[in-house]
Amino acid sequence: MRAAENRFKNAIHRGEPQIGLWLDMGEAIAAEIAGTAGFDWLVIDGEHGPNDLRSIIDQLRALETSSAEPVVRVPMGESWIIKQMLDAGARTLLVPMVDSAAQAKSLVSAMHYPPRGVRGMGAVVARASAFGSIPDYNQTASDSVCLLIQAETRAAIADLDNILDVEGVDGIFIGPADLAADMGYLGKIDEPEVQSVIEGAIRKIVSAGKAAGILTFNESYNKRYLELGASFVAVGADVYEFSNVLKQLAARYKGGSLATKASGY
């Protein structure tokens, strides 16, 4: 029995658009509801969401019957946490703040067992191998794991050509809010200079035959990025959507408009 196919990974390698949503509530029931909505991928956010290993496992369980691929965003690009998340059953990881090809190479190594990488042996006692029920998990895991890295600083954009040459990076995700902030436009992704850099990066990633991704809460921007060839685009976050819908409901009965616009997205 082989490790299960990662349809999301295969789809972005083919350039097929995958529409996603951020999960920041840190609750399995919210993840389960999102899993029925029709998205192609759902990000369990370990960087900014209130998540730990156990809450992430709970959400992975809640999404087991969903057609959406659970993507775990780790809080940092460290080999120990990548090992934990892979053993916990996450197949697709999103790593923030990757500024160089050297960083990208170390992350690729952390995703794979020797001799290709440095991932520690131990999945036989973990969810990843169904607690030893997938006897050849170690030999087949590399086929199903998927590494997405975030380019969200001027340094990352400057080294993008070299990052694109790193074998084993499945997709490069542009972080618009952090990129804008690093460019001197805190909370202003609408600035023409920011949009120019984002669009240029997407074009370069796609031209190199890699998958490009991004998250904004702006429908016009998201459609534009899809037109440019971005293949994994997140279009919202559970907290933001839930908050706005409740505010709009209250406002319909109490008068006024309480809906908010996310800063920097």
Secondary structure, 3 states (H helix, E strand, C coil): CCCCCCHHHHHHHCCCCEEEEEECCCCHHHHHHHCCCCCCEEEEECCCCCCCHHHHHHHHHHCCCCCCEEEEECCCCCHHHHHHHHHCCCCEEEECCCCCHHHHHHHHHHHCCCCCCCCCCCHHHCHHHCCCCCCCHHHHHHHHCEEEEEECCHHHHHCHHHHHCCCCCCEEEECHHHHHHHCCCCCCCCCHHHHHHHHHHHHHHHHCCCEEEEECCCHHHHHHHHHCCCCEEEEEEHHHHHHHHHHHHHHHHHCCCCCCCCCCC
